[in-house]
Amino acid sequence: MGLSFGHILIIVVIILLLFGAKQLPEIGRSLGQAMKEFKKGLKEGTEEPEDEPEKKVKKSSGKKRKK
């Protein structure tokens, strides 16, 4: 059970009436950014975490540095 061209056309007309032609590009842009962030989050979530680099602690050699 899919949407026919007539159904899609009616939905587009209703959306135009509700939001107006000026706000549609802004809505589309924000939806695109949201989808991009969602996909980025999914990709980051499926990657295996890399081993954290060991914290290197500098040991003093006992010698004092001259200023």
SERO-4910 file (N, C-alpha, C, O; in steps of 0.05 Angstrom, whole numbers):
BEGIN
 pado doro    nc1    nc2    nc3   cac1   cac2   cac3    cc1    cc2    cc3    oc1    oc2    oc3
  Met    A     17    -24      0      0      0      0     18     25      0     28     33     21
  Gly    A     22     36    -23     39     59    -26     23     85    -31     -1     84    -34
  Leu    A     38    106    -32     25    132    -38     26    137    -68     47    134    -81
  Ser    A      4    144    -79      3    151   -107     11    180   -111     14    195    -92
  Phe    A     15    188   -136     22    216   -142      1    235   -132      8    257   -122
  Gly    A    -24    228   -134    -46    246   -124    -44    250    -94    -48    273    -85
  His    A    -38    229    -79    -36    232    -50    -12    250    -43    -14    268    -25
  Ile    A     10    246    -56     34    263    -51     28    292    -58     37    310    -43
  Leu    A     15    297    -80      8    324    -88    -10    338    -67     -5    361    -60
  Ile    A    -30    323    -57    -47    335    -36    -32    341    -11    -36    362      1
  Ile    A    -14    323     -3      3    328     21     20    353     17     23    369     36
  Val    A     32    356     -6     49    379    -12     33    405    -11     42    425      0
  Val    A      9    405    -22     -8    429    -22    -16    436      7    -15    460     14
  Ile    A    -22    416     23    -29    422     51     -6    433     66     -9    452     82
  Ile    A     18    422     61     42    433     75     48    461     66     55    478     83
  Leu    A     44    467     40     47    495     31     28    514     45     35    537     52
  Leu    A      3    505     48    -17    522     61    -11    526     90    -15    548    101
  Leu    A     -1    506    104      5    508    132     29    525    138     29    542    156
  Phe    A     51    521    124     76    534    130     82    558    113     97    576    121
  Gly    A     72    559     89     79    581     71    104    575     55    121    559     64
  Ala    A    106    588     33    129    582     14    155    593     25    176    583     18
  Lys    A    155    613     42    179    625     53    193    607     73    217    607     75
  Gln    A    177    592     89    189    576    110    197    548    101    212    535    115
  Leu    A    188    539     78    194    512     68    224    508     64    234    487     72
  Pro    A    239    526     52    268    521     49    282    519     76    301    503     80
  Glu    A    274    535     95    286    534    122    280    507    136    297    496    149
  Ile    A    255    498    133    247    472    144    263    450    131    273    431    145
  Gly    A    266    451    105    281    430     91    311    430     99    323    409    102
  Arg    A    322    454    103    350    456    111    354    444    139    373    430    144
  Ser    A    336    451    157    338    441    185    334    410    186    347    397    201
  Leu    A    316    400    169    312    371    168    337    357    157    345    336    166
  Gly    A    350    369    137    374    358    125    397    358    146    411    338    147
  Gln    A    400    379    161    420    380    182    415    359    204    433    346    214
  Ala    A    389    356    211    382    336    231    388    308    222    398    292    237
  Met    A    383    302    197    388    276    186    419    271    185    428    249    191
  Lys    A    434    291    178    463    289    176    475    283    204    492    266    207
  Glu    A    465    297    224    474    293    252    466    265    262    482    252    276
  Phe    A    442    256    255    433    230    263    450    208    251    458    190    265
  Lys    A    456    210    225    473    191    212    502    191    224    514    170    227
  Lys    A    511    215    230    538    217    242    539    204    269    558    190    276
  Gly    A    517    208    285    515    195    311    514    164    309    526    150    325
  Leu    A    499    154    289    498    126    285    525    114    278    533     93    287
  Lys    A    539    129    260    566    120    252    585    119    275    601    100    278
  Glu    A    585    140    292    602    141    315    595    119    335    613    109    349
  Gly    A    570    113    337    562     92    356    569     64    348    573     47    365
  Thr    A    572     59    322    578     32    313    608     28    311    617      5    309
  Glu    A    624     49    311    653     45    309    663     34    335    653     41    357
  Glu    A    684     18    334    696      7    358    713     29    370    727     43    356
  Pro    A    710     32    396    726     52    409    756     45    408    764     22    413
  Glu    A    772     64    402    801     60    401    812     59    429    801     71    447
  Asp    A    834     45    432    846     44    459    855     72    466    867     87    449
  Glu    A    849     80    490    857    106    499    887    108    501    899     90    513
  Pro    A    899    128    491    928    131    494    935    133    523    923    147    539
  Glu    A    956    118    530    964    118    558    974    146    565    988    159    550
  Lys    A    967    154    589    975    180    598   1005    179    604   1014    163    621
  Lys    A   1020    196    592   1048    196    596   1054    216    618   1047    240    617
  Val    A   1066    206    639   1073    223    662   1103    230    659   1120    212    658
  Lys    A   1109    255    659   1137    263    657   1150    260    684   1140    271    705
  Lys    A   1171    245    684   1186    241    709   1209    261    710   1223    264    690
  Ser    A   1212    274    732   1235    292    734   1260    277    738   1260    257    752
  Ser    A   1281    286    726   1307    272    728   1323    280    753   1345    271    757
  Gly    A   1311    298    768   1325    306    793   1341    331    788   1350    344    807
  Lys    A   1346    339    763   1361    362    757   1343    386    756   1321    385    745
  Lys    A   1353    408    766   1337    433    765   1345    448    740   1368    449    733
  Arg    A   1325    460    728   1330    476    704   1336    504    711   1325    515    730
  Lys    A   1355    516    697   1362    544    702   1343    561    686   1336    555    663
  Lys    A   1335    583    697   1317    602    684   1332    623    669   1320    640    656
***
